[in-house]
Amino acid sequence: MLDPAFIADCPYAPEAILFDEILEIDREASRVVARMPTHEDLPLTALQRVHPARHPRHVSGGLMVHVTGMLGFAHAYFVLDLRHADGWIGFGTNIEEARYGRLATIGPPLLLECRVPQVRRIRGSLYVKYAFRFEQEGAVVYESRQAAVWRRVGPETR
């Protein structure tokens, strides 16, 4: 179960968060680990035209990129103490490297890891480097290095 305060602070509706449990928060290591169920009703996944031999139903790669944003928000909330309600918002700036190790199938949950090796504060904004690793049943299904900027906007822009 996710923290209701986290859900309330998220800039997306609860259905867009996609992971259902935070398994680990390690502030010292700047790391968050979450669990994501996989089912046929996931966004984009539900719209796939399935062919058993050529195109099995799977978790969409685009959806996994979206989940990196949700994990980045969880990291900002639980590790960096940034609150959307206080005006903080983050935007991805680039995907430096991404690799899909294999298809993420329907059924077994994904184990999602977000590590932050670098945070730089420049003129009130935070520039964050992320390392994501998603596994299913011990196999890597997605890895990436990404970056985002976190800015605090005043009440006049909210």
N, CA, C and O atoms as a DFTB+ gen file, in Angstrom:
632 C
 N C O
     1  1       0.847      -1.189       0.000
     2  2       0.000       0.000       0.000
     3  2       0.885       1.242       0.000
     4  3       1.862       1.322       0.744
     5  1       0.537       2.186      -0.826
     6  2       1.304       3.425      -0.911
     7  2       0.820       4.428       0.135
     8  3      -0.352       4.439       0.512
     9  1       1.727       5.251       0.583
    10  2       1.441       6.301       1.552
    11  2       0.385       7.242       0.966
    12  3       0.607       7.810      -0.103
    13  1      -0.757       7.423       1.638
    14  2      -1.803       8.315       1.118
    15  2      -1.312       9.753       0.911
    16  3      -1.771      10.424      -0.014
    17  1      -0.396      10.235       1.744
    18  2       0.136      11.592       1.564
    19  2       0.950      11.686       0.269
    20  3       0.905      12.703      -0.423
    21  1       1.687      10.628      -0.054
    22  2       2.439      10.578      -1.312
    23  2       1.482      10.620      -2.497
    24  3       1.694      11.379      -3.443
    25  1       0.436       9.812      -2.448
    26  2      -0.551       9.776      -3.532
    27  2      -1.210      11.145      -3.695
    28  3      -1.386      11.620      -4.817
    29  1      -1.573      11.777      -2.582
    30  2      -2.229      13.090      -2.643
    31  2      -1.307      14.160      -3.222
    32  3      -1.784      15.095      -3.865
    33  1      -0.004      14.041      -3.009
    34  2       0.946      15.048      -3.469
    35  2       1.355      14.851      -4.924
    36  3       1.883      15.773      -5.545
    37  1       1.123      13.678      -5.471
    38  2       1.574      13.339      -6.819
    39  2       0.851      14.191      -7.867
    40  3      -0.358      14.398      -7.766
    41  1       1.585      14.689      -8.875
    42  2       0.943      15.483      -9.921
    43  2       0.151      14.652     -10.937
    44  3      -0.432      15.211     -11.866
    45  1       0.124      13.343     -10.773
    46  2      -0.671      12.451     -11.616
    47  2      -1.746      11.780     -10.766
    48  3      -1.595      11.658      -9.550
    49  1      -2.817      11.352     -11.398
    50  2      -3.862      10.598     -10.709
    51  2      -3.285       9.278     -10.208
    52  3      -2.324       8.769     -10.786
    53  1      -3.851       8.721      -9.152
    54  2      -3.323       7.474      -8.587
    55  2      -3.161       6.347      -9.605
    56  3      -2.228       5.551      -9.492
    57  1      -4.043       6.265     -10.586
    58  2      -3.972       5.203     -11.588
    59  2      -2.717       5.300     -12.451
    60  3      -2.310       4.311     -13.060
    61  1      -2.108       6.465     -12.510
    62  2      -0.912       6.666     -13.342
    63  2       0.381       6.347     -12.600
    64  3       1.446       6.295     -13.216
    65  1       0.308       6.137     -11.307
    66  2       1.522       5.837     -10.540
    67  2       2.053       4.458     -10.932
    68  3       3.261       4.290     -11.094
    69  1       1.179       3.480     -11.085
    70  2       1.450       2.129     -11.599
    71  2       2.155       1.188     -10.632
    72  3       1.903      -0.015     -10.700
    73  1       3.017       1.651      -9.741
    74  2       3.543       0.724      -8.738
    75  2       2.619       0.769      -7.536
    76  3       1.986       1.788      -7.258
    77  1       2.549      -0.353      -6.825
    78  2       1.590      -0.455      -5.733
    79  2       2.222      -0.516      -4.352
    80  3       1.523      -0.486      -3.339
    81  1       3.533      -0.601      -4.313
    82  2       4.204      -0.710      -3.012
    83  2       5.638      -0.204      -3.131
    84  3       6.350      -0.509      -4.088
    85  1       6.037       0.573      -2.136
    86  2       7.440       0.975      -2.009
    87  2       8.070      -0.050      -1.066
    88  3       7.651      -0.184       0.083
    89  1       9.061      -0.760      -1.551
    90  2       9.682      -1.832      -0.775
    91  2      10.861      -1.335       0.058
    92  3      11.158      -1.883       1.120
    93  1      11.522      -0.302      -0.430
    94  2      12.713       0.188       0.267
    95  2      12.922       1.665      -0.028
    96  3      12.795       2.115      -1.167
    97  1      13.243       2.402       1.016
    98  2      13.683       3.790       0.897
    99  2      14.992       3.879       1.654
   100  3      15.018       3.690       2.870
   101  1      16.075       4.164       0.955
   102  2      17.397       4.286       1.568
   103  2      17.903       5.694       1.281
   104  3      18.477       5.965       0.226
   105  1      17.674       6.584       2.247
   106  2      18.056       7.986       2.062
   107  2      19.569       8.132       1.939
   108  3      20.046       8.960       1.162
   109  1      20.317       7.355       2.681
   110  2      21.776       7.450       2.642
   111  2      22.336       7.030       1.279
   112  3      23.262       7.655       0.762
   113  1      21.775       5.982       0.713
   114  2      22.223       5.499      -0.600
   115  2      21.480       6.194      -1.745
   116  3      21.764       5.930      -2.913
   117  1      20.535       7.077      -1.421
   118  2      19.731       7.806      -2.404
   119  2      19.054       6.826      -3.368
   120  3      19.235       6.883      -4.584
   121  1      18.262       5.920      -2.768
   122  2      17.694       4.795      -3.513
   123  2      16.267       4.525      -3.074
   124  3      15.932       4.606      -1.892
   125  1      15.425       4.198      -4.065
   126  2      14.043       3.788      -3.813
   127  2      13.791       2.521      -4.629
   128  3      14.185       2.432      -5.791
   129  1      13.134       1.550      -4.010
   130  2      12.760       0.314      -4.698
   131  2      11.249       0.140      -4.534
   132  3      10.705       0.285      -3.439
   133  1      10.588      -0.172      -5.647
   134  2       9.135      -0.342      -5.628
   135  2       8.755      -1.610      -6.384
   136  3       9.579      -2.222      -7.063
   137  1       7.496      -1.983      -6.250
   138  2       6.955      -3.168      -6.906
   139  2       5.820      -2.737      -7.813
   140  3       4.959      -1.951      -7.418
   141  1       5.822      -3.254      -9.031
   142  2       4.768      -2.924      -9.993
   143  2       4.084      -4.202     -10.470
   144  3       4.735      -5.073     -11.047
   145  1       2.788      -4.323     -10.236
   146  2       2.075      -5.476     -10.775
   147  2       1.996      -5.377     -12.298
   148  3       1.981      -4.282     -12.861
   149  1       1.945      -6.515     -12.942
   150  2       1.783      -6.547     -14.397
   151  2       0.482      -7.283     -14.695
   152  3       0.259      -8.397     -14.222
   153  1      -0.363      -6.647     -15.478
   154  2      -1.652      -7.241     -15.832
   155  2      -2.085      -6.708     -17.189
   156  3      -1.542      -5.721     -17.686
   157  1      -3.051      -7.362     -17.770
   158  2      -3.483      -7.035     -19.127
   159  2      -4.165      -5.686     -19.244
   160  3      -4.305      -5.169     -20.352
   161  1      -4.595      -5.100     -18.134
   162  2      -5.308      -3.826     -18.172
   163  2      -4.399      -2.608     -18.033
   164  3      -4.894      -1.486     -17.928
   165  1      -3.073      -2.804     -18.031
   166  2      -2.168      -1.660     -17.961
   167  2      -2.374      -0.756     -19.174
   168  3      -2.698      -1.248     -20.255
   169  1      -2.193       0.558     -19.015
   170  2      -2.281       1.454     -20.175
   171  2      -1.329       0.979     -21.275
   172  3      -0.250       0.463     -20.985
   173  1      -1.720       1.150     -22.502
   174  2      -1.006       0.710     -23.703
   175  2      -0.982      -0.810     -23.833
   176  3      -1.201      -1.335     -24.925
   177  1      -0.727      -1.513     -22.762
   178  2      -0.716      -2.973     -22.800
   179  2      -2.097      -3.490     -23.215
   180  3      -2.205      -4.421     -24.013
   181  1      -3.138      -2.882     -22.669
   182  2      -4.503      -3.305     -22.981
   183  2      -4.846      -3.080     -24.454
   184  3      -5.777      -3.699     -24.970
   185  1      -4.116      -2.211     -25.131
   186  2      -4.406      -1.874     -26.521
   187  2      -3.578      -2.673     -27.528
   188  3      -3.705      -2.472     -28.736
   189  1      -2.741      -3.565     -27.039
   190  2      -1.893      -4.351     -27.937
   191  2      -2.721      -5.354     -28.731
   192  3      -3.654      -5.963     -28.208
   193  1      -2.370      -5.513     -29.988
   194  2      -2.942      -6.566     -30.822
   195  2      -2.022      -7.772     -30.683
   196  3      -0.915      -7.798     -31.221
   197  1      -2.492      -8.738     -29.969
   198  2      -1.662      -9.862     -29.554
   199  2      -1.657     -10.958     -30.607
   200  3      -2.691     -11.321     -31.168
   201  1      -0.463     -11.472     -30.856
   202  2      -0.286     -12.680     -31.647
   203  2       0.661     -13.560     -30.831
   204  3       1.780     -13.136     -30.545
   205  1       0.249     -14.764     -30.450
   206  2       1.046     -15.577     -29.533
   207  2       2.491     -15.801     -29.968
   208  3       3.386     -15.843     -29.123
   209  1       2.732     -15.943     -31.250
   210  2       4.090     -16.241     -31.717
   211  2       4.891     -14.985     -32.046
   212  3       6.109     -14.957     -31.867
   213  1       4.208     -13.946     -32.526
   214  2       4.955     -12.776     -33.000
   215  2       4.892     -11.583     -32.066
   216  3       5.853     -10.818     -31.991
   217  1       3.792     -11.401     -31.353
   218  2       3.637     -10.214     -30.518
   219  2       2.843     -10.560     -29.268
   220  3       1.650     -10.267     -29.190
   221  1       3.498     -11.187     -28.280
   222  2       2.787     -11.548     -27.050
   223  2       2.443     -10.292     -26.236
   224  3       3.116      -9.266     -26.338
   225  1       1.402     -10.396     -25.445
   226  2       1.050      -9.276     -24.577
   227  2       2.208      -9.067     -23.589
   228  3       2.741     -10.024     -23.028
   229  1       2.584      -7.800     -23.389
   230  2       3.718      -7.469     -22.529
   231  2       3.552      -6.051     -21.993
   232  3       2.683      -5.307     -22.448
   233  1       4.381      -5.685     -21.034
   234  2       4.385      -4.321     -20.512
   235  2       5.073      -3.447     -21.564
   236  3       6.207      -3.718     -21.958
   237  1       4.400      -2.429     -22.001
   238  2       4.915      -1.542     -23.038
   239  2       6.197      -0.841     -22.594
   240  3       6.311      -0.400     -21.451
   241  1       7.156      -0.744     -23.509
   242  2       8.393      -0.015     -23.215
   243  2       8.133       1.443     -22.903
   244  3       8.781       2.020     -22.029
   245  1       7.187       2.046     -23.615
   246  2       6.830       3.437     -23.341
   247  2       6.262       3.609     -21.939
   248  3       6.500       4.624     -21.285
   249  1       5.513       2.617     -21.484
   250  2       4.967       2.664     -20.129
   251  2       6.091       2.595     -19.096
   252  3       6.021       3.246     -18.053
   253  1       7.123       1.810     -19.385
   254  2       8.261       1.732     -18.467
   255  2       8.972       3.079     -18.358
   256  3       9.431       3.451     -17.279
   257  1       9.065       3.810     -19.464
   258  2       9.660       5.143     -19.399
   259  2       8.799       6.048     -18.513
   260  3       9.331       6.826     -17.720
   261  1       7.475       5.950     -18.643
   262  2       6.587       6.718     -17.758
   263  2       6.833       6.362     -16.289
   264  3       6.859       7.240     -15.427
   265  1       7.012       5.079     -16.016
   266  2       7.235       4.640     -14.635
   267  2       8.524       5.246     -14.070
   268  3       8.609       5.484     -12.865
   269  1       9.527       5.499     -14.916
   270  2      10.741       6.152     -14.410
   271  2      10.398       7.529     -13.852
   272  3      10.974       7.952     -12.849
   273  1       9.467       8.229     -14.491
   274  2       9.046       9.527     -13.971
   275  2       8.351       9.406     -12.629
   276  3       8.563      10.229     -11.738
   277  1       7.527       8.391     -12.480
   278  2       6.826       8.179     -11.211
   279  2       7.818       7.801     -10.103
   280  3       7.683       8.238      -8.960
   281  1       8.814       6.983     -10.462
   282  2       9.844       6.637      -9.473
   283  2      10.697       7.845      -9.115
   284  3      11.081       8.023      -7.959
   285  1      10.992       8.676     -10.115
   286  2      11.725       9.918      -9.839
   287  2      10.949      10.794      -8.879
   288  3      11.533      11.416      -7.992
   289  1       9.630      10.847      -9.049
   290  2       8.803      11.607      -8.119
   291  2       8.856      10.995      -6.716
   292  3       8.948      11.717      -5.723
   293  1       8.797       9.657      -6.638
   294  2       8.894       8.992      -5.327
   295  2      10.232       9.304      -4.667
   296  3      10.286       9.562      -3.465
   297  1      11.308       9.281      -5.444
   298  2      12.628       9.621      -4.894
   299  2      12.636      11.063      -4.384
   300  3      13.131      11.334      -3.290
   301  1      12.090      11.983      -5.172
   302  2      12.042      13.384      -4.750
   303  2      11.239      13.533      -3.459
   304  3      11.620      14.292      -2.567
   305  1      10.143      12.818      -3.367
   306  2       9.263      12.918      -2.205
   307  2       9.893      12.304      -0.952
   308  3       9.937      12.938       0.102
   309  1      10.377      11.074      -1.076
   310  2      10.844      10.340       0.104
   311  2      12.307      10.577       0.464
   312  3      12.675      10.456       1.633
   313  1      13.145      10.911      -0.508
   314  2      14.578      11.073      -0.241
   315  2      14.989      12.544      -0.215
   316  3      15.728      12.967       0.675
   317  1      14.517      13.320      -1.180
   318  2      14.911      14.734      -1.254
   319  2      13.963      15.664      -0.505
   320  3      14.243      16.854      -0.357
   321  1      12.845      15.125      -0.035
   322  2      11.833      15.903       0.699
   323  2      11.243      17.054      -0.108
   324  3      10.933      18.107       0.450
   325  1      11.085      16.862      -1.412
   326  2      10.461      17.863      -2.269
   327  2       8.968      17.554      -2.347
   328  3       8.577      16.411      -2.584
   329  1       8.156      18.557      -2.149
   330  2       6.708      18.364      -2.174
   331  2       6.085      19.167      -3.307
   332  3       6.332      20.365      -3.443
   333  1       5.293      18.508      -4.099
   334  2       4.557      19.175      -5.161
   335  2       3.662      20.258      -4.572
   336  3       3.512      21.330      -5.158
   337  1       3.066      19.979      -3.412
   338  2       2.195      20.952      -2.746
   339  2       2.953      22.226      -2.355
   340  3       2.344      23.283      -2.189
   341  1       4.262      22.128      -2.209
   342  2       5.090      23.301      -1.886
   343  2       5.633      23.977      -3.141
   344  3       6.440      24.902      -3.053
   345  1       5.192      23.515      -4.303
   346  2       5.599      24.152      -5.548
   347  2       6.659      23.422      -6.343
   348  3       7.029      23.877      -7.426
   349  1       7.163      22.299      -5.841
   350  2       8.217      21.571      -6.555
   351  2       7.629      20.714      -7.673
   352  3       6.626      20.025      -7.484
   353  1       8.263      20.767      -8.828
   354  2       7.872      19.922      -9.943
   355  2       9.124      19.526     -10.719
   356  3      10.049      20.322     -10.878
   357  1       9.137      18.298     -11.194
   358  2      10.285      17.800     -11.941
   359  2       9.902      17.455     -13.359
   360  3       8.786      17.016     -13.636
   361  1      10.862      17.665     -14.261
   362  2      10.665      17.323     -15.666
   363  2      11.903      16.597     -16.161
   364  3      13.027      17.042     -15.932
   365  1      11.693      15.485     -16.837
   366  2      12.805      14.771     -17.447
   367  2      13.457      15.638     -18.504
   368  3      12.771      16.315     -19.269
   369  1      14.771      15.621     -18.548
   370  2      15.488      16.419     -19.541
   371  2      16.121      15.559     -20.612
   372  3      16.191      15.970     -21.770
   373  1      16.581      14.375     -20.252
   374  2      17.128      13.490     -21.276
   375  2      17.251      12.060     -20.765
   376  3      17.395      11.797     -19.571
   377  1      17.188      11.159     -21.727
   378  2      17.477       9.750     -21.487
   379  2      18.844       9.532     -22.109
   380  3      18.993       9.519     -23.331
   381  1      19.833       9.363     -21.256
   382  2      21.207       9.252     -21.739
   383  2      21.497       7.887     -22.332
   384  3      22.268       7.755     -23.282
   385  1      20.874       6.888     -21.762
   386  2      21.090       5.513     -22.224
   387  2      19.918       4.676     -21.742
   388  3      19.496       4.795     -20.592
   389  1      19.395       3.833     -22.614
   390  2      18.310       2.932     -22.226
   391  2      18.507       1.604     -22.919
   392  3      18.949       1.539     -24.066
   393  1      18.168       0.537     -22.197
   394  2      18.317      -0.802     -22.745
   395  2      17.181      -1.673     -22.214
   396  3      16.913      -1.718     -21.013
   397  1      16.529      -2.355     -23.134
   398  2      15.500      -3.332     -22.776
   399  2      16.145      -4.706     -22.846
   400  3      16.534      -5.155     -23.924
   401  1      16.263      -5.377     -21.702
   402  2      16.924      -6.674     -21.653
   403  2      16.093      -7.796     -22.226
   404  3      16.627      -8.703     -22.864
   405  1      14.789      -7.749     -22.006
   406  2      13.846      -8.726     -22.546
   407  2      12.448      -8.188     -22.320
   408  3      12.270      -7.199     -21.609
   409  1      11.454      -8.827     -22.918
   410  2      10.078      -8.389     -22.723
   411  2       9.666      -8.575     -21.269
   412  3       9.993      -9.582     -20.641
   413  1       8.955      -7.604     -20.753
   414  2       8.340      -7.731     -19.439
   415  2       6.972      -8.367     -19.664
   416  3       6.081      -7.747     -20.245
   417  1       6.809      -9.590     -19.208
   418  2       5.588     -10.353     -19.476
   419  2       4.495     -10.017     -18.471
   420  3       4.736      -9.365     -17.455
   421  1       3.316     -10.470     -18.774
   422  2       2.162     -10.263     -17.907
   423  2       2.126     -11.368     -16.856
   424  3       2.273     -12.549     -17.171
   425  1       1.930     -10.971     -15.622
   426  2       1.843     -11.934     -14.518
   427  2       2.784     -11.592     -13.386
   428  3       2.353     -11.005     -12.394
   429  1       4.068     -11.942     -13.500
   430  2       4.995     -11.650     -12.408
   431  2       5.212     -10.138     -12.255
   432  3       5.286      -9.423     -13.255
   433  1       5.314      -9.652     -11.025
   434  2       5.524      -8.215     -10.828
   435  2       6.933      -7.790     -11.266
   436  3       7.849      -8.604     -11.377
   437  1       7.062      -6.494     -11.507
   438  2       8.371      -5.908     -11.780
   439  2       8.935      -5.343     -10.486
   440  3       8.205      -4.766      -9.680
   441  1      10.220      -5.511     -10.295
   442  2      10.941      -4.897      -9.189
   443  2      11.640      -3.676      -9.783
   444  3      12.481      -3.810     -10.672
   445  1      11.297      -2.501      -9.297
   446  2      11.764      -1.239      -9.857
   447  2      12.769      -0.588      -8.917
   448  3      12.464      -0.358      -7.746
   449  1      13.951      -0.292      -9.415
   450  2      14.967       0.374      -8.594
   451  2      15.317       1.724      -9.218
   452  3      15.538       1.832     -10.425
   453  1      15.361       2.738      -8.375
   454  2      15.790       4.082      -8.765
   455  2      16.939       4.482      -7.845
   456  3      16.776       4.579      -6.629
   457  1      18.100       4.712      -8.449
   458  2      19.253       5.213      -7.691
   459  2      19.621       6.580      -8.238
   460  3      19.497       6.836      -9.436
   461  1      20.073       7.454      -7.356
   462  2      20.482       8.797      -7.767
   463  2      21.945       8.994      -7.392
   464  3      22.271       9.228      -6.228
   465  1      22.832       8.897      -8.396
   466  2      24.254       9.075      -8.114
   467  2      24.688      10.533      -8.012
   468  3      25.774      10.817      -7.508
   469  1      23.846      11.473      -8.487
   470  2      24.276      12.873      -8.454
   471  2      23.083      13.820      -8.377
   472  3      22.106      13.684      -9.113
   473  1      23.192      14.782      -7.465
   474  2      22.242      15.891      -7.371
   475  2      23.061      17.172      -7.305
   476  3      23.927      17.326      -6.444
   477  1      22.779      18.082      -8.219
   478  2      23.451      19.387      -8.211
   479  2      22.396      20.467      -8.010
   480  3      21.342      20.443      -8.646
   481  1      22.684      21.409      -7.128
   482  2      21.777      22.524      -6.895
   483  2      22.371      23.752      -7.573
   484  3      23.477      24.182      -7.246
   485  1      21.625      24.310      -8.519
   486  2      22.067      25.495      -9.241
   487  2      20.927      26.510      -9.244
   488  3      19.845      26.230      -9.761
   489  1      21.166      27.678      -8.673
   490  2      20.185      28.770      -8.615
   491  2      18.801      28.291      -8.167
   492  3      17.796      28.649      -8.782
   493  1      18.744      27.511      -7.135
   494  2      17.474      27.075      -6.573
   495  2      16.847      25.866      -7.233
   496  3      15.863      25.331      -6.721
   497  1      17.391      25.419      -8.358
   498  2      16.891      24.213      -9.015
   499  2      17.797      23.035      -8.699
   500  3      18.976      23.213      -8.395
   501  1      17.247      21.843      -8.770
   502  2      18.032      20.636      -8.574
   503  2      18.134      19.895      -9.902
   504  3      17.128      19.644     -10.566
   505  1      19.362      19.550     -10.278
   506  2      19.618      18.766     -11.483
   507  2      20.020      17.380     -11.011
   508  3      21.027      17.209     -10.325
   509  1      19.220      16.398     -11.387
   510  2      19.349      15.062     -10.813
   511  2      19.671      14.053     -11.918
   512  3      19.040      14.042     -12.975
   513  1      20.664      13.211     -11.649
   514  2      20.997      12.080     -12.523
   515  2      20.394      10.832     -11.885
   516  3      20.515      10.614     -10.680
   517  1      19.748      10.024     -12.708
   518  2      19.085       8.808     -12.235
   519  2      19.669       7.577     -12.908
   520  3      20.109       7.632     -14.056
   521  1      19.666       6.470     -12.183
   522  2      19.969       5.153     -12.738
   523  2      18.780       4.261     -12.383
   524  3      18.487       4.045     -11.207
   525  1      18.106       3.752     -13.397
   526  2      16.942       2.887     -13.202
   527  2      17.289       1.468     -13.620
   528  3      18.034       1.244     -14.574
   529  1      16.731       0.516     -12.883
   530  2      16.892      -0.903     -13.214
   531  2      15.587      -1.597     -12.843
   532  3      15.183      -1.595     -11.680
   533  1      14.934      -2.188     -13.837
   534  2      13.693      -2.912     -13.623
   535  2      13.957      -4.392     -13.891
   536  3      14.525      -4.757     -14.921
   537  1      13.540      -5.235     -12.953
   538  2      13.722      -6.678     -13.094
   539  2      12.394      -7.392     -12.969
   540  3      11.467      -6.921     -12.310
   541  1      12.326      -8.547     -13.622
   542  2      11.183      -9.438     -13.486
   543  2      11.725     -10.852     -13.327
   544  3      12.430     -11.366     -14.196
   545  1      11.388     -11.462     -12.215
   546  2      11.869     -12.809     -11.884
   547  2      13.389     -12.903     -12.019
   548  3      13.906     -13.891     -12.541
   549  1      14.097     -11.892     -11.555
   550  2      15.560     -11.893     -11.541
   551  2      16.238     -11.475     -12.832
   552  3      17.461     -11.339     -12.861
   553  1      15.477     -11.266     -13.905
   554  2      16.054     -10.863     -15.189
   555  2      15.799      -9.373     -15.427
   556  3      14.719      -8.867     -15.125
   557  1      16.787      -8.686     -15.963
   558  2      16.649      -7.262     -16.255
   559  2      15.751      -7.076     -17.480
   560  3      15.997      -7.660     -18.536
   561  1      14.709      -6.257     -17.327
   562  2      13.832      -5.947     -18.456
   563  2      14.043      -4.514     -18.950
   564  3      13.698      -4.198     -20.089
   565  1      14.604      -3.646     -18.107
   566  2      14.858      -2.265     -18.507
   567  2      15.935      -1.671     -17.621
   568  3      15.913      -1.840     -16.401
   569  1      16.875      -0.979     -18.238
   570  2      17.894      -0.207     -17.515
   571  2      18.063       1.110     -18.235
   572  3      18.019       1.162     -19.464
   573  1      18.257       2.178     -17.478
   574  2      18.520       3.460     -18.128
   575  2      19.266       4.397     -17.197
   576  3      19.273       4.248     -15.975
   577  1      19.887       5.358     -17.834
   578  2      20.455       6.512     -17.137
   579  2      19.715       7.717     -17.694
   580  3      19.669       7.919     -18.908
   581  1      19.147       8.504     -16.820
   582  2      18.312       9.628     -17.224
   583  2      18.632      10.841     -16.354
   584  3      19.335      10.734     -15.349
   585  1      18.108      11.984     -16.752
   586  2      18.310      13.209     -15.986
   587  2      16.999      13.988     -15.934
   588  3      16.142      13.857     -16.808
   589  1      16.868      14.793     -14.898
   590  2      15.691      15.648     -14.742
   591  2      16.094      16.906     -13.993
   592  3      17.115      16.945     -13.306
   593  1      15.276      17.920     -14.141
   594  2      15.449      19.147     -13.373
   595  2      14.218      19.319     -12.489
   596  3      13.086      19.117     -12.927
   597  1      14.461      19.695     -11.242
   598  2      13.392      19.980     -10.284
   599  2      13.427      21.470      -9.979
   600  3      14.466      22.015      -9.606
   601  1      12.280      22.121     -10.140
   602  2      12.182      23.562      -9.893
   603  2      11.021      23.819      -8.953
   604  3      10.030      23.089      -8.925
   605  1      11.180      24.871      -8.194
   606  2      10.084      25.303      -7.337
   607  2       9.433      26.502      -7.995
   608  3      10.085      27.513      -8.257
   609  1       8.146      26.382      -8.258
   610  2       7.409      27.478      -8.877
   611  2       6.555      28.152      -7.833
   612  3       6.057      27.513      -6.905
   613  1       6.390      29.455      -7.994
   614  2       5.617      30.228      -7.020
   615  2       4.141      29.973      -7.123
   616  3       3.674      29.376      -8.092
   617  1       3.387      30.426      -6.118
   618  2       1.934      30.191      -6.093
   619  2       1.212      30.839      -7.272
   620  3       0.123      30.405      -7.646
   621  1       1.817      31.884      -7.863
   622  2       1.169      32.539      -8.994
   623  2       1.165      31.667     -10.241
   624  3       0.400      31.933     -11.167
   625  1       2.006      30.626     -10.288
   626  2       2.050      29.770     -11.463
   627  2       1.375      28.426     -11.223
   628  3       1.313      27.602     -12.136
   629  1       0.874      28.186     -10.029
   630  2       0.200      26.919      -9.755
   631  2      -1.268      27.019      -9.997
   632  3      -1.991      26.040      -9.814
